[in-house]
């Protein structure tokens, strides 16, 4: 019974981001939710496009989506990315995770206008941080893909 009490306490009193409270907690929740969404969603696309073709699973080093299940991998990856993003931010902010959603709620008067800029800023920053992390993680795979395709980073198709 003592093992369950911390979980029960967290459920009753809130945990993590709910304890921070106020606008800062909401902004942090939107940042982390958007970060998780983009990190997992774009990460699965990067894996399918640049990492798997270089693994020898496909006919050539630049073949995309010729391996069985690549499209299924991406759709399920994005589904889990959305679910995880909502799980991270949903209990605190309702998980807007997108500036368009935040703006739409404000226009329909279901969201305070004074919170729009902080939410949008947090969402953009979270998406940028996730994209930067993925770029760092897949830097070598992108170079290998470009070398196999005989293109540079700035060339069309690179």
C-alpha positions in Angstrom: 0.0 0.0 0.0 2.8 2.4 0.7 4.1 2.0 -2.9 0.8 3.3 -4.3 0.6 6.3 -2.1 3.0 8.6 -4.0 1.1 7.8 -7.2 -2.2 8.5 -5.5 -0.8 11.7 -4.0 0.4 12.9 -7.4 -3.0 12.2 -9.0 -4.9 14.0 -6.3 -2.6 17.0 -5.9 -1.2 17.3 -9.5 2.3 16.7 -10.4 5.0 18.2 -12.6 3.9 21.2 -14.6 0.6 21.6 -12.6 2.6 22.5 -9.5 4.3 25.5 -11.2 1.0 27.1 -11.9 0.3 30.5 -13.5 1.3 31.6 -16.9 4.8 30.3 -16.6 3.6 26.8 -16.0 1.3 27.0 -19.0 4.0 28.4 -21.2 6.4 25.7 -20.1 3.8 23.1 -20.8 3.2 24.4 -24.3 7.0 24.5 -24.9 7.5 20.9 -23.8 4.4 19.6 -25.5 5.4 21.1 -28.8 9.0 20.0 -28.3 7.8 16.4 -27.8 5.4 16.6 -30.8 8.0 17.8 -33.2 10.9 15.7 -31.8 9.0 12.4 -32.2 7.0 13.4 -35.4 9.9 14.8 -37.4 12.3 12.3 -35.8 10.4 9.4 -37.3 10.4 11.1 -40.7 14.1 11.8 -40.5 14.7 8.1 -39.6 12.6 6.9 -42.5 14.0 9.3 -45.1 17.7 9.6 -44.2 18.6 6.9 -41.7 16.9 3.8 -43.1 18.0 4.1 -46.7 21.6 4.2 -45.5 21.1 1.0 -43.5 21.0 -1.3 -46.5 17.3 -2.1 -46.2 16.4 -0.5 -49.5 17.4 -1.1 -53.1 19.7 1.9 -53.2 21.2 4.3 -50.7 18.8 7.0 -51.9 15.6 5.0 -52.3 12.8 6.4 -50.0 9.7 4.5 -49.2 10.6 1.4 -51.1 11.1 -0.6 -47.9 8.0 -2.3 -46.6 6.2 -0.3 -43.9 8.0 3.0 -44.2 4.7 4.9 -44.7 3.2 2.9 -41.8 6.2 3.8 -39.6 5.7 7.5 -40.3 1.9 7.5 -39.7 2.2 5.6 -36.4 5.2 7.7 -35.4 3.2 10.9 -35.9 0.2 9.4 -34.1 2.3 8.6 -31.0 4.0 12.0 -31.3 0.6 13.8 -31.1 -0.5 11.5 -28.3 2.6 12.2 -26.3 2.5 15.9 -26.9 -1.1 16.0 -25.7 -0.1 13.9 -22.7 2.6 16.3 -21.7 0.7 19.6 -22.1 -3.0 18.5 -22.1 -3.5 18.6 -18.3 -2.2 22.1 -17.9 -3.2 24.0 -21.1 -5.4 21.8 -23.1 -2.5 21.1 -25.4 -2.8 23.8 -28.2 0.6 22.8 -29.5 0.1 25.0 -32.6 0.0 28.8 -32.9 -3.0 28.4 -35.3 -5.0 26.6 -32.6 -4.1 29.2 -30.0 -5.1 32.0 -32.4 -8.4 30.3 -33.3 -9.3 29.9 -29.6 -8.6 33.6 -29.1 -10.7 34.7 -32.1 -13.6 32.6 -30.9 -13.2 34.2 -27.4 -12.5 31.0 -25.6 -8.9 32.1 -24.8 -7.5 35.3 -23.3 -5.8 37.5 -25.8 -3.1 38.4 -23.3 -1.9 34.8 -23.3 -1.6 34.4 -27.1 1.9 35.9 -27.6 3.4 33.9 -24.7 1.8 30.6 -26.0 2.9 31.3 -29.6 6.4 32.1 -28.5 6.6 28.9 -26.4 5.3 26.8 -29.3 7.7 28.3 -31.8 10.6 28.0 -29.4 9.7 24.4 -28.6 9.4 23.5 -32.3 12.8 25.2 -33.0 14.5 23.4 -30.1 13.2 20.0 -31.3 14.3 20.8 -34.9 17.8 21.8 -33.7 18.1 18.6 -31.7 17.0 16.5 -34.6 19.5 18.3 -36.9 22.3 17.5 -34.5 21.2 13.9 -34.2 20.8 13.3 -37.9 23.7 15.5 -39.2 25.9 12.5 -40.3 22.9 10.6 -41.8 22.0 13.7 -43.8 25.6 14.0 -45.1 25.6 10.3 -46.0 22.3 10.6 -47.8 23.6 13.6 -49.8 26.8 11.8 -50.6 24.9 8.8 -52.0 22.6 11.1 -54.0 25.7 13.2 -55.2 24.2 16.4 -54.0 25.3 19.1 -51.5 23.4 20.5 -48.6 22.4 23.6 -50.5 21.7 21.9 -53.9 18.2 21.2 -55.0 17.2 17.7 -53.7 19.9 17.9 -51.0 
